[in-house]
Amino acid sequence: MSNHWVRLKDGNTTRFGTLQGDQVSICEGDMFAGATPTGQVLKLSAVALLMPVQPTKIIALWNNFRALGEKLKLAVPAEPLYLIKSPNSYLDPGETIRKPACDGKVVFEGELGIVIGKTCKEVSEDTALDHVFGYTCANDVTVADILNRDASFAQWVRAKGFDTFCPFGPVVATGLDPAKLVVKTTLNGEIRQDYAISDMRFSVQQLVSLLSQDMTLYPGDIILCGTSVGVGSMKPGSTVEVEIAGIGKLSNRFE
């Protein structure tokens, strides 16, 4: 059964629960283990949605989609290639992505996020999905010009780690088959990305298993699956939306 989990601000109190239409059924306990409904129901219009989980880290994949890799003429990676998005970059759904003080082309990258639900270290591919709680939408915002500006050092963390450069949400959806999901990114209402998760070089199971060999993954941690063709720049005043049917729509302004 699929649930849509949210975190929200109700006055000065942070709560969590499941989204049902335009209402949230409030829960107590631990979202990942033993959440129980309180019976309280709040109207979605009366609360502010927060990022649905609080990751200790967000791991972001590079060159994980065949279509984009082939377009850029990149070698097929033998193992997942990844970076980490720093916590200062995390942003709530509906909040504003801020242009950094430095100059450079700021690009959107609509992505599927894998949300870990159980502590995960050196797990096998066969058991990897037991450690996945659900899936969310994310935007891996990047200052593209910075990446390769210094010939001696690729600046992944700086290019992707500015404040507000990792919006995700609005929900974590459980009970989905990721191989059937499609990511659609729109800029000012115009579709720019429309790609299938089934085109990934490394599957969800492979990503969780292989990354857990390198570092322990904790409940709430997110693996961004990488992006595909259609990535593009956005100008201040734009609205970018990442929509995945079965999960929802992440919408943020860029100012």
C-alpha positions as CSV (number, residue, x, y, z in Angstrom):
1,M,0.0,0.0,0.0
2,S,1.3,3.5,-0.9
3,N,1.4,6.2,1.7
4,H,2.5,9.8,1.2
5,W,4.4,11.0,4.3
6,V,5.0,14.7,5.1
7,R,6.5,16.9,7.7
8,L,4.8,20.1,8.4
9,K,4.8,23.2,10.6
10,D,1.6,23.7,12.6
11,G,2.0,27.0,14.2
12,N,5.2,26.7,16.1
13,T,5.1,22.9,16.2
14,T,6.7,20.5,13.8
15,R,4.6,17.4,13.1
16,F,4.5,14.5,10.6
17,G,1.8,12.4,9.1
18,T,0.3,11.0,6.0
19,L,-1.3,13.1,3.2
20,Q,-4.7,12.1,2.1
21,G,-6.1,14.5,-0.5
22,D,-6.2,18.0,1.0
23,Q,-5.8,16.7,4.6
24,V,-2.9,15.4,6.8
25,S,-3.5,12.6,9.2
26,I,-1.1,13.4,12.1
27,C,1.1,10.6,13.5
28,E,3.4,10.3,16.5
29,G,6.5,8.2,17.1
30,D,9.0,7.5,14.4
31,M,8.2,7.9,10.7
32,F,10.5,5.0,9.8
33,A,9.5,2.6,12.6
34,G,6.2,2.4,14.5
35,A,4.4,5.7,13.5
36,T,0.9,5.6,14.9
37,P,-2.0,7.9,13.9
38,T,-3.1,10.3,16.7
39,G,-6.6,10.8,15.2
40,Q,-5.9,14.5,14.6
41,V,-6.5,15.6,11.0
42,L,-5.3,19.0,9.7
43,K,-6.2,20.8,6.5
44,L,-3.2,21.0,4.2
45,S,-4.1,24.7,3.5
46,A,-3.6,25.5,7.2
47,V,-0.1,24.2,7.5
48,A,3.3,24.8,5.9
49,L,5.0,21.7,4.4
50,L,8.6,21.1,5.3
51,M,11.2,18.9,3.7
52,P,9.7,15.5,4.4
53,V,12.8,14.0,6.1
54,Q,15.9,15.3,7.8
55,P,18.9,13.6,6.1
56,T,22.3,13.3,7.7
57,K,23.6,13.3,4.1
58,I,22.3,13.5,0.5
59,I,24.4,11.5,-2.0
60,A,24.0,12.6,-5.6
61,L,24.9,10.4,-8.6
62,W,26.7,11.5,-11.8
63,N,26.4,9.8,-15.2
64,N,23.7,7.3,-14.1
65,F,21.4,7.7,-17.1
66,R,22.2,6.1,-20.4
67,A,20.6,8.8,-22.5
68,L,22.5,11.7,-21.0
69,G,25.8,9.7,-20.8
70,E,25.5,8.9,-24.5
71,K,24.6,12.5,-25.4
72,L,27.7,13.8,-23.5
73,K,29.8,10.9,-24.9
74,L,30.8,9.8,-21.4
75,A,32.4,6.5,-20.7
76,V,30.2,4.0,-19.0
77,P,31.1,4.0,-15.3
78,A,32.3,0.8,-13.7
79,E,30.9,1.8,-10.3
80,P,28.5,4.6,-9.1
81,L,30.1,8.1,-9.4
82,Y,28.8,10.4,-6.7
83,L,29.2,13.5,-4.6
84,I,27.5,14.8,-1.4
85,K,25.2,17.8,-1.2
86,S,25.9,19.7,2.0
87,P,23.1,20.3,4.6
88,N,23.1,24.0,4.1
89,S,21.8,23.3,0.6
90,Y,18.6,21.5,1.8
91,L,15.4,23.5,1.0
92,D,11.8,23.0,1.9
93,P,9.2,22.5,-0.9
94,G,7.7,25.9,-2.0
95,E,10.7,27.9,-0.6
96,T,13.0,30.0,-2.8
97,I,16.2,28.9,-4.4
98,R,18.6,31.9,-4.1
99,K,21.1,33.0,-6.7
100,P,24.5,32.9,-5.1
101,A,26.7,35.9,-4.9
102,C,29.1,34.6,-7.5
103,D,28.3,34.8,-11.3
104,G,27.7,31.7,-13.4
105,K,25.0,29.7,-15.1
106,V,22.6,28.2,-12.6
107,V,21.0,25.0,-13.8
108,F,18.1,22.8,-12.6
109,E,18.4,19.0,-12.5
110,G,15.1,17.1,-11.8
111,E,15.8,13.9,-10.0
112,L,14.3,10.9,-8.1
113,G,15.4,10.7,-4.5
114,I,15.7,7.3,-2.7
115,V,14.9,7.7,1.0
116,I,16.6,5.3,3.3
117,G,14.4,3.9,6.1
118,K,16.7,1.5,8.0
119,T,20.3,1.8,8.9
120,C,22.2,0.3,6.0
121,K,25.8,-0.9,6.0
122,E,27.3,-3.4,3.5
123,V,24.0,-4.7,2.5
124,S,23.5,-7.1,-0.4
125,E,21.6,-6.2,-3.6
126,D,19.0,-8.9,-2.6
127,T,18.2,-7.1,0.7
128,A,18.8,-3.5,-0.4
129,L,15.1,-2.7,-0.9
130,D,14.4,-3.8,2.7
131,H,16.3,-0.6,3.7
132,V,14.4,1.8,1.4
133,F,11.5,3.7,3.0
134,G,10.3,5.4,-0.1
135,Y,10.9,8.0,-2.8
136,T,10.8,11.8,-3.2
137,C,11.3,14.5,-5.8
138,A,14.5,16.6,-5.8
139,N,16.2,19.4,-7.7
140,D,20.0,19.1,-7.8
141,V,20.7,22.8,-8.5
142,T,24.2,23.5,-9.8
143,V,26.4,26.5,-10.9
144,A,27.6,24.8,-14.0
145,D,30.4,27.2,-14.8
146,I,32.2,26.5,-11.6
147,L,32.5,22.7,-12.1
148,N,35.5,22.6,-14.4
149,R,36.8,26.2,-14.0
150,D,40.0,25.0,-12.3
151,A,41.8,22.5,-14.5
152,S,43.4,20.9,-11.5
153,F,40.3,20.2,-9.4
154,A,36.6,19.5,-10.3
155,Q,34.6,21.6,-7.9
156,W,31.6,19.4,-7.4
157,V,30.8,20.3,-3.8
158,R,31.1,24.0,-4.4
159,A,29.0,24.0,-7.6
160,K,26.2,22.0,-6.0
161,G,26.5,23.1,-2.4
162,F,25.3,26.7,-2.2
163,D,22.6,27.6,0.3
164,T,19.1,26.5,-1.0
165,F,20.6,24.3,-3.8
166,C,18.8,21.1,-2.9
167,P,15.1,21.4,-2.6
168,F,13.3,18.1,-2.1
169,G,9.8,16.8,-1.3
170,P,6.9,17.6,-0.9
171,V,6.3,14.0,0.3
172,V,8.0,10.6,0.6
173,A,5.9,8.1,-1.2
174,T,6.1,4.4,-0.1
175,G,5.0,1.2,-1.9
176,L,6.2,2.3,-5.4
177,D,8.1,0.4,-8.1
178,P,10.9,2.8,-8.9
179,A,11.5,1.2,-12.3
180,K,8.0,2.4,-13.4
181,L,8.5,6.1,-12.4
182,V,9.0,9.0,-14.8
183,V,10.6,12.3,-13.9
184,K,9.2,15.5,-15.5
185,T,10.8,18.9,-14.9
186,T,9.1,22.1,-16.1
187,L,10.6,25.6,-16.2
188,N,7.9,28.3,-16.1
189,G,5.3,25.8,-17.2
190,E,7.4,24.4,-20.2
191,I,8.4,20.7,-20.0
192,R,12.2,20.5,-20.1
193,Q,12.8,17.0,-18.8
194,D,10.7,13.8,-19.3
195,Y,12.7,10.7,-18.7
196,A,12.2,7.2,-17.3
197,I,13.9,5.9,-14.2
198,S,14.2,2.5,-16.0
199,D,17.1,4.2,-18.1
200,M,19.4,4.2,-15.0
201,R,22.7,2.5,-15.4
202,F,22.6,1.4,-11.7
203,S,19.3,0.3,-10.3
204,V,17.9,1.4,-6.9
205,Q,19.0,-2.0,-5.5
206,Q,22.5,-1.6,-6.9
207,L,22.9,2.0,-5.7
208,V,21.8,1.2,-2.1
209,S,24.0,-1.9,-1.9
210,L,27.1,-0.4,-3.5
211,L,26.9,2.9,-1.6
212,S,26.4,1.1,1.7
213,Q,29.8,-0.6,1.1
214,D,31.4,2.8,1.3
215,M,29.4,4.6,4.0
216,T,26.7,3.7,6.5
217,L,23.3,5.1,5.3
218,Y,20.9,6.2,8.1
219,P,17.1,6.6,8.1
220,G,16.2,9.8,6.3
221,D,19.3,9.8,4.2
222,I,18.7,10.4,0.5
223,I,20.3,9.1,-2.7
224,L,19.7,11.3,-5.7
225,C,19.6,9.0,-8.7
226,G,21.2,11.4,-11.1
227,T,19.5,13.2,-14.0
228,S,19.0,12.8,-17.7
229,V,18.7,14.9,-20.9
230,G,17.0,18.3,-20.7
231,V,19.0,19.9,-17.9
232,G,19.1,23.7,-18.5
233,S,19.8,27.1,-17.0
234,M,17.2,29.2,-15.2
235,K,17.0,32.9,-14.7
236,P,16.0,34.7,-11.5
237,G,12.2,35.0,-11.5
238,S,11.7,31.5,-12.8
239,T,9.6,28.7,-11.3
240,V,11.0,25.1,-11.6
241,E,8.8,22.1,-10.9
242,V,9.9,18.5,-10.6
243,E,7.0,16.1,-10.9
244,I,6.9,12.3,-10.6
245,A,3.5,10.6,-10.9
246,G,2.8,8.6,-7.8
247,I,4.9,11.0,-5.7
248,G,3.8,14.5,-6.4
249,K,5.2,17.9,-7.5
250,L,8.1,19.8,-6.0
251,S,7.8,23.5,-6.9
252,N,10.3,26.3,-6.1
253,R,11.0,29.8,-7.3
254,F,14.5,30.9,-8.3
255,E,15.3,34.5,-7.3
